[in-house]
């Protein structure tokens, strides 16, 4: 019996919102102290443009690998560890060494 799950974006959305809230919380002391608000704002924007897509790609890779491993009858622990340690190279390693038969 195949288990139905929601959209992957519905799983990633709360993580992205949490990262944005965390970044805003980290920047708020500089605003409260009357620091260089333009510099803090530009830094925060640059961090958001860099960090959020990277986190989203990592979460997508982990969700896809878990689903792919389950379809092939494998545990998702080892391939997820590969992605967490090696990043996109871990995804390539999984694609090369995964079982060929698909359930």
N, C-alpha and C positions, 0 to 999 in steps of 0.2 A: 504494500500500500504506500503510495507516494504522499509524502507530507507536503502540504501547501504552505508557503510562507509569503509574507508580505514583500513588497518591493524592496530591493536593496537600498534604494535611496531613503526609504522610510527608516532603515536601520542606521544609515550614515548621518542623516539629518541631525539627530540629537547630539552626536559627537561633534559635528561642525559647530553647532550652537554653543556647546560647552567650551570649545577651544576659543571661540570669539569672546565669550564672557570672561574666560580666564585671561586673555590678552588685555581686555578692557580693565579688568581688576588690577592687573600688574601696572598698567599705565596711569591709573587714577591717582596714586600718591604724587606723581610728578605734577599733575594738574593742580592738586590741592596745595602744594607747596609753592605754586606760582613759578614753576620752572619754565623752561623753554617749551611752551605748548606746541609751537609749530614743529619743532624737532621731534618731540614725542609723538605727535600725530603722524608725521611722515614715517617715523620708525615703526609705529604700530601698523600703519597701512602697508609698509613693505613686508613686515612680518606676516600679516594676514595674507598677502598675495603669495608668499612663499610657503608658509607652514600649512595653511588650510588645504591647498591642492595636494601637498605631499601626504598629509594625514588621510585625505580622502582616497588617494591611490592605494596607500597601504591597507586601509580598511577594505577597499574593493578587492584587492589581491587576496586578502585573508578570507573574505566571504566566498570568493570564487573557488579558491583552492579547497576550502572545507566542503563545498558543494561537489566539486569534481572528485575529491577523494571518496566521499560518501557514495557517489554514483558508481565508483569502481570497487566498492567494497573494502576500502582502506580506511584506516584511522587518519584523521586530519592533523594529528599532533606533529608528526615529523615534517610535513610540508609547510605547516604554519610556522614552525620553528625556523625552517630554512628562510622563509620570507622575513621574519623578524630579525634574523641575524644578518642575512646577506642582501635583503631588499629585493629589487627586481631581478638580480642575478639568481636569488633563491627560487623565484618563479620559473626562470629558464631551466634551472636544475630540475625542478619538479616536472616540467614539461618533457624533459629528456628521459627521466627515469621512472615516470609513472607507468602503471600497468597498462598494457595496450587494450585489453578487453574492457568494454564498457557495458554495464548492466542496464 
